[in-house]
Amino acid sequence: MYEVSTAVLLFRQRITDSLIFVAAKNPTTDGMICINKAGQVLSINVDEKNFIPYLMNVAKHIPDNVGLAFKLAQRFHLPGADELFVA
């Protein structure tokens, strides 16, 4: 998963050994539904409650990871960066 405006790799995980040949947005979950060459249907979703804490505490490979987490939390109204929002 990449952050589009900075082209930064946020997360990478192998979900299947078989080639994914079609994917579409899942309107129910705002995630993705994929079908691989073996015929498996895969559902991919972001855990919104843990995404921002993951970026701030685990994703140390991202330059200014806390700043990026703040921007994404603000843009998409995601929980987990409450302590960064100071009045």
FIDOPA-812496 format. One record per residue (C-alpha): residue in three letters; residue number from 1; x, y, z. Coordinates in pm, 1 decimal. Example, Ala and Ser with C-alpha at 12.3 -4.5 7.8 and 13.67 -1.06 7.14 Angstrom:
2
TORVO type seq        u        v        w
TORVO  ALA   1   1230.0   -450.0    780.0
TORVO  SER   2   1367.0   -106.0    714.0
END
This chain:
87
TORVO type seq        u        v        w
TORVO  MET   1      0.0      0.0      0.0
TORVO  TYR   2    137.9    338.9    -99.6
TORVO  GLU   3     55.6    693.2      4.9
TORVO  VAL   4    -20.3    856.9   -328.2
TORVO  SER   5     93.0   1216.7   -272.5
TORVO  THR   6    440.8   1112.6   -152.5
TORVO  ALA   7    472.4    768.4   -319.0
TORVO  VAL   8    585.0    626.7     16.1
TORVO  LEU   9    542.6    253.3     75.7
TORVO  LEU  10    321.6    224.4    384.7
TORVO  PHE  11    268.4   -150.4    410.1
TORVO  ARG  12    356.0   -462.5    216.3
TORVO  GLN  13    229.3   -815.9    273.9
TORVO  ARG  14    209.7  -1124.3     53.8
TORVO  ILE  15   -152.6  -1234.9     51.7
TORVO  THR  16   -131.9  -1518.6   -201.2
TORVO  ASP  17    126.1  -1726.2   -385.6
TORVO  SER  18    -85.9  -1713.9   -699.8
TORVO  LEU  19   -102.8  -1415.8   -936.7
TORVO  ILE  20   -386.8  -1169.7   -871.1
TORVO  PHE  21   -539.7  -1093.0  -1207.0
TORVO  VAL  22   -841.7   -877.5  -1118.6
TORVO  ALA  23   -926.5   -644.3   -831.1
TORVO  ALA  24  -1206.8   -399.5   -759.7
TORVO  LYS  25  -1320.5   -171.0   -480.9
TORVO  ASN  26  -1545.7   -337.0   -225.6
TORVO  PRO  27  -1828.5    -83.6   -178.2
TORVO  THR  28  -1938.8   -249.7    146.0
TORVO  THR  29  -1606.1   -216.3    331.3
TORVO  ASP  30  -1419.0     43.6    121.2
TORVO  GLY  31  -1148.4   -220.8     81.0
TORVO  MET  32  -1069.5   -435.9   -220.2
TORVO  ILE  33  -1188.9   -767.4   -354.3
TORVO  CYS  34   -933.9   -961.5   -559.3
TORVO  ILE  35   -941.6  -1286.8   -752.9
TORVO  ASN  36   -622.3  -1476.4   -809.1
TORVO  LYS  37   -529.7  -1719.0  -1085.3
TORVO  ALA  38   -623.2  -2015.7   -864.0
TORVO  GLY  39   -979.7  -1880.5   -835.1
TORVO  GLN  40   -956.8  -1767.6   -474.1
TORVO  VAL  41  -1156.3  -1457.1   -382.3
TORVO  LEU  42   -962.2  -1236.0   -142.3
TORVO  SER  43  -1088.3   -942.9     60.6
TORVO  ILE  44   -837.2   -673.8    160.9
TORVO  ASN  45   -925.9   -410.5    419.3
TORVO  VAL  46   -734.6   -157.7    629.6
TORVO  ASP  47   -783.0   -180.8   1005.5
TORVO  GLU  48   -867.1    186.5   1060.4
TORVO  LYS  49   -829.7    169.0   1439.7
TORVO  ASN  50   -470.3     45.2   1419.9
TORVO  PHE  51   -347.5    208.5   1099.0
TORVO  ILE  52   -227.9    541.7   1243.6
TORVO  PRO  53    -63.0    382.4   1552.4
TORVO  TYR  54    111.8    138.7   1313.0
TORVO  LEU  55    247.8    428.3   1107.0
TORVO  MET  56    366.4    618.6   1415.1
TORVO  ASN  57    516.9    328.0   1611.6
TORVO  VAL  58    615.2     52.9   1367.2
TORVO  ALA  59    673.2    205.9   1023.5
TORVO  LYS  60   1014.4    356.2   1104.1
TORVO  HIS  61   1120.0    308.4    739.2
TORVO  ILE  62    901.4    606.5    643.3
TORVO  PRO  63   1072.5    946.1    657.7
TORVO  ASP  64    874.4   1169.8    898.2
TORVO  ASN  65    636.9    883.4    977.9
TORVO  VAL  66    467.6   1077.9   1259.0
TORVO  GLY  67    404.6   1376.8   1032.0
TORVO  LEU  68    262.2   1152.3    761.2
TORVO  ALA  69     42.8    972.2   1017.1
TORVO  PHE  70    -87.1   1310.0   1135.2
TORVO  LYS  71   -168.9   1420.4    779.3
TORVO  LEU  72   -347.9   1093.9    697.0
TORVO  ALA  73   -542.3   1095.8   1025.0
TORVO  GLN  74   -650.4   1451.3    955.6
TORVO  ARG  75   -738.0   1393.0    589.3
TORVO  PHE  76   -935.5   1071.4    641.7
TORVO  HIS  77  -1065.3   1129.8    996.9
TORVO  LEU  78   -882.5    823.8   1130.7
TORVO  PRO  79   -845.5    746.5   1502.7
TORVO  GLY  80   -510.4    696.9   1671.5
TORVO  ALA  81   -343.2   1037.3   1644.8
TORVO  ASP  82   -551.9   1218.1   1904.6
TORVO  GLU  83   -247.2   1314.9   2112.3
TORVO  LEU  84    -99.9   1492.7   1806.1
TORVO  PHE  85   -399.5   1724.6   1767.6
TORVO  VAL  86   -321.2   2005.9   2009.6
TORVO  ALA  87   -539.7   2315.9   2026.6
END
